[in-house]
Amino acid sequence: MLVASLLLFSEVPWATYVIVTKQRKTIVIGADSKVSMAISGKSSIVCKILEVRRGVFFSAAGLYGQKSSGFDVSKMAGIAGTESIGVREISERFVSLVSRPLQEAAAAARKWNPEYFAEHFASPTLGVAFMGYEKGVPTIVVHYFLVSFDRQDKPRLRIRTNSCPGDCPRGDDGILKIELGDSKPAQVFVANHPDFWNVGQIEGVRQLLNLTINALPDDVGPPDSILQITPTASKWIDKGVCSDAGNK
């Protein structure tokens, strides 16, 4: 019983897979619903597309929290949304909130199982995206957090940021695509099907979610959630386990 209690207390949840697309002024966000527990091997179903402030949405993949410390990525995104205004400002506040507890959670995960950490949390440890509109312009800010360790096993944090408008990558098809988590199956498929996005932005997101769920059933799981946002409204295309918070 004591071992089981310690496992639950030390548990480190992690999440995959998220895709964000932008075409002209429309943003479509898609995510699976599975969160796996790194230590116990159990899993749960959660909504990974959250409205952290009216019109500002958040999604993440990677190291999602740590039960022993109370560290919770989604809760910190919500705190950032209450303390700041605008996509960029909220994302900056999130970085300041999450940096230290993320390093502590990564250290705990690595101490428990170095091989598991290297496989799931090393590159990057956490990826997050904040999405919305600033002065009517579709705005996306993505942070990739990479926790590494020095020879004394002290954690070091590096953060890579892409912002749109700015330096986000755009494909030749005119659709901006950002993927968080294990995106290899989707990337390989799209690379082998150059006309893939002719199916449309929403259907493309749906197909890549289903493809990834089928390719990685141990890590990525249904139901999927898809949210479409425009400068004037947001609409659930596939709600999954998410609430009506996105319909505004």
N, C-alpha and C positions, 0 to 999 in steps of 0.2 A: 504493500500500500504506500509506503514511504517513497519508494522508487517511482511509482506512478504519479504521486503528487509532485515530486520534483520535476518529472518530465513535463507535466502540464504547466508548472510554474515557470519553467525555463523555455517553454515552447517558442519557436521562431516560425511564424507563418510567412509564406512567400507566394507570389501571384504571377501568372502569365495568362493571357496575351492581350495586347492592346494595339489597335491600329487607328490612326487619326489621318483623315484626308481633307484636303481643301481644294475646291474647284470654284474659281471665281470668288463669290462672296459666301458660298455655302461650305460649312464644316460638317463632316460626318465622323462620328466617333463610334468605334465598335470594340467590344471587350467580351471575353468569356467570363464565367462566373466562379471558377474554381480557385480556391486558396488551399494550398497544401501545407501541412505541418512538418517542418524539417526533421523534428526529433521523433515524434510518435508515428509519422507516416499517415496520419489521418488527414481528412480534407473537409472543407466546408464550402458552402455556396454563398457568395456575397455579391452585392452590386459594386462594380468597379468604376462606374461613371457617376460622379457626384457633383452637384451644384453647390459650390462653396460660398458663393455670393450671387445675388440675382444676375443671371446672364453670364456668369463665369463658372466654367466646368473644369473638373479635375479627374485625371485617371493615372494609374500607376501600375508598374509591374516590377517584380523583384522582391527584395526583403521588405515585408509589409509591416513588421512590428516585432515586439518582444514582450511576452506576457509578464515576465518577472519585473520589468521596469515600468510597464504601462505604456511603453512606446507604441504608437499606432499612427501609421502614415496618413490614413484617411482623416483621423481626428485632428492631426496637426494641419492638414490642408484646410479643414473647417475653421480652425482657430485663425489661420492666416487670412481666411476670407472675412472673418468678423473684425479683424484688426486693420485691414488694408482695403484699398479701393483700386480696381482696375487689374487687368490680367498680369501686367508686368510687375506691379507693386506687390500683388498678392504672391506671385511666384518668388519674389525676392524675400518676402517675409517668411515664406515656407522654408527657404534655404537656411535662413538664420535659425529657425526653430528645429529643423530636423538634423542638422549636421552632427552635433555631438551625440545625441541618442542613437543615430544610425551607426556611428562608429562603435559604440558600446554593444549594440545588437550584433553587428558583424563580428566583433571580437568573441562574443558568446557563441555564435554559430560556428565560428572557426575552431574554437576550443573544443566544442562538443564533437565535431567531425570535420577535420581539415579537408578530407577528400570531397565531402558533400559541399562544403563552402566553395572549394575551387571549381566544382562543376556548375553550381547554381548561382553563386553570388559574386564571382570574381570579376565579371566583365559585362555590363557594370553590375554593381551591387544593387542599385535601385535606379529605375528610370521613371520620370514623372512628366506629365504634360498638363499645362493650364491653357484653356481655350476660351475665347469670347470675342468681343468686339470693343475696340477703342475708337471713339468718334466715327462709328460706322464701318471701320476697317477690320476685317477678320484678323485676329491676333492669336498666335500660338507661341508659347514659350515652353521649351523642353529642357529639362536638366537631367544629365546622366551623372550619377554619383558612383565613384569607384573607390572602395576602401581597400587599401593594401597594408602590408605590415612590414616593419623594418626588422633588423636582426634581433632586436630585443622584444619582438612581438608587439610593439606599440602600433596602433592603427594610424594610418595617414589617409586623408581624404582629398581626392581630386574631383573637381566638378567641371563637366563640359556642358556648355549651354548653346542651344540654337534658338533663334528667335525669328518669327515671321510676322510682319515683314522684316527682312534682314537676310540671314544666312541659312535658312532652311533649304534642304535639297528639293529640287523639283524635277520630275521626270519629263521626258520628251512628249508625253501624252497630255501635258498641261495640268496634271493632277499632282498636287503636293502630297507626299505620303510619309508618315512617321510611324514607325513600329517600335513598341516596347516589349521586352520579354523575348521569348524564343521565336524569332521571326524567320528562321532559316527555311522551313517548309514553304512558307508563303513567298519568300524572296526567290527561291528556286523555281517555283511554279510560274511566277510572273515573268521571270527572265526567259523561261522557255515558251511563253505565250505573249509575245510583244503586243498583241492586240487585245489583251485581256480587259483593259478598262473600257473597251467599247460597250461592255455590259452596263455601264453607268456607275456612278459613284456609290450609291447605296447597295446595289446588287453586288458590286465588286467587294465591298467591305464584308457583306454577308458570306460570300463564297470563300473569302480568305479566312474568315473565322471558322467556318465549317471545315475547311481543308486542314487548318491547324489543329482543331479538336480531333479530327480523325487521325492525323499523323502523330499526335502526341497525347494519347488518351490518358496516360498516367499523370500528366502535368496540366493539361488544358481541358476544361470541361464545360458542357452545356449547363443551362441555356445561355445563348449569347444575348447581348444587349446592344442595340444600335440607336444612337441619338443623332438627329439632324438639327443643326442650329443655323439660323440666319440672323441678319441684323435686327429683325423685328420679332422673332419667335423661336421657340425650340419645340421639338416634336419627337416623341418616341416612335421609332419605326418598329423595333422589336424591344419590348420592355424587359423581357427576361425576369430577373428577380428585383429589378429596380422599381422605385415608387413613382408617383406622379410628379415628383419634384421638378422634372425636366420639362413638363408641359406648361409653359408660361408664355 
